[in-house]
Amino acid sequence: SDETKTAVSISFSPLLNQQKKFRGAILYVKEFVNQDVLNLYKQIFFDLSLDSLIIIDYNGILKDVNYEFINMIGYDKKYVVGKKFIEFVTTENKAISEFRFNELVSGKDLRDFPEHWIHKDGTELEIIWRVKSAVENELIFASGRRIT
């Protein structure tokens, strides 16, 4: 037998008469199909990862970052998302970072790539990245850990 698990979200709104007496309710039930549940699991994994995770588009724009990354660099997520990643890289590291970024855009992956980023407080962070390019989606997925 092919067992299918279903998740649902239920919400309701009470119906009251003019005297504010309960007369019934409108019930809203939304069934999540397997893809919705899978997307929810992916988001939970992204948010709970102990590694810093970032998604960058082929223009170098940070599209999403997880909480571990935010904790590591000290900026708010709203400040970081939408900015070019290179803005957070140290001046001395920009040239090699741009070179490596161009390799990623051409489809190459990077393993154990060290890079220096700037924390909100101005201190320098050394991060080791593992980076995968998704050419068909024009996105770059990276996981990083701070080297201490």
C-alpha positions in Angstrom: 0.0 0.0 0.0 1.2 3.5 -0.8 0.8 5.4 2.5 0.5 9.2 2.1 0.9 11.5 5.1 -1.1 14.7 5.1 -0.6 17.8 7.2 -3.4 20.3 7.6 -3.8 23.8 9.0 -7.1 24.7 10.5 -8.3 28.2 11.4 -11.7 29.5 12.1 -13.6 32.8 12.6 -16.6 33.0 14.9 -20.0 34.2 13.6 -21.8 36.5 16.1 -25.2 38.0 15.9 -26.0 41.6 16.7 -26.1 40.9 20.5 -22.6 39.4 20.2 -23.9 35.9 20.7 -22.1 33.0 19.1 -24.1 31.6 16.2 -21.5 29.4 14.6 -18.1 29.6 12.9 -16.5 29.7 9.5 -13.9 27.0 9.3 -10.9 27.1 7.0 -9.0 23.9 6.4 -5.9 23.9 4.2 -4.4 20.6 3.3 -0.6 20.6 2.7 0.4 18.3 -0.1 3.7 16.4 0.2 5.6 19.2 -1.6 4.4 21.8 1.0 5.5 19.5 3.8 8.9 18.9 2.1 9.4 22.7 1.6 8.6 23.2 5.3 11.2 20.5 6.3 13.8 22.2 4.0 13.1 25.6 5.7 13.4 24.1 9.1 16.7 22.4 8.1 18.0 25.7 6.7 17.1 27.6 9.8 18.4 25.0 12.3 21.7 24.2 10.6 24.8 24.6 12.8 26.7 25.7 9.6 26.3 29.2 8.2 24.2 28.8 5.0 23.8 31.4 2.3 22.2 31.6 -1.1 23.6 34.0 -3.7 22.3 34.7 -7.2 24.5 35.0 -10.3 24.7 38.8 -9.8 26.4 38.3 -6.4 23.3 39.3 -4.4 22.6 37.5 -1.1 19.1 36.0 -1.6 18.8 34.2 1.7 20.9 33.5 4.8 20.2 31.4 7.9 20.3 32.3 11.5 23.8 30.8 12.1 25.2 33.1 9.4 23.5 36.2 11.0 24.9 35.2 14.4 28.4 34.9 12.9 28.6 38.3 11.1 26.5 40.3 13.5 24.2 42.0 11.0 20.4 41.8 10.9 19.0 39.5 8.2 17.0 42.4 6.7 20.2 44.4 6.3 22.2 41.5 4.6 19.6 40.0 2.2 19.6 42.0 -1.0 23.2 43.2 -0.7 26.1 42.0 -2.7 28.2 39.4 -0.8 31.4 41.2 -1.8 30.4 44.2 0.4 31.1 42.0 3.4 34.5 40.6 2.2 37.7 42.3 3.4 39.4 44.6 0.9 42.4 42.3 0.7 40.2 39.3 -0.1 37.9 41.0 -2.8 40.0 40.1 -5.8 40.3 36.4 -5.1 36.6 36.3 -4.0 35.5 37.8 -7.3 37.7 35.4 -9.2 36.3 32.4 -7.3 32.7 33.8 -7.8 33.3 33.9 -11.6 34.4 30.2 -11.4 31.2 29.4 -9.6 29.1 31.2 -12.2 30.7 29.0 -14.9 29.6 25.9 -13.0 32.6 25.0 -10.9 32.2 24.0 -7.2 34.5 25.0 -4.4 35.6 23.0 -1.4 37.3 24.4 1.6 37.7 27.9 0.2 39.0 30.3 2.9 37.6 33.8 2.8 37.8 36.8 5.1 34.6 38.7 5.9 34.0 41.7 8.1 31.8 41.4 11.2 29.5 44.3 12.0 31.8 45.4 14.8 34.7 45.7 12.3 36.6 42.6 13.2 37.8 40.2 10.6 36.3 36.7 10.4 38.0 33.9 8.6 35.4 31.6 7.1 35.9 28.3 5.3 33.3 27.7 2.6 32.0 24.7 0.7 30.1 26.1 -2.3 27.9 24.5 -5.0 26.7 26.2 -8.1 23.3 25.4 -9.5 23.7 26.7 -13.1 20.2 25.8 -14.2 18.8 28.1 -11.4 21.6 30.7 -11.5 22.0 30.3 -7.8 25.0 29.5 -5.6 24.6 27.6 -2.3 27.3 27.8 0.3 27.9 26.5 3.8 30.5 28.0 5.9 32.2 27.7 9.3 34.2 30.2 11.1 37.9 29.3 11.6 39.0 30.3 15.1 
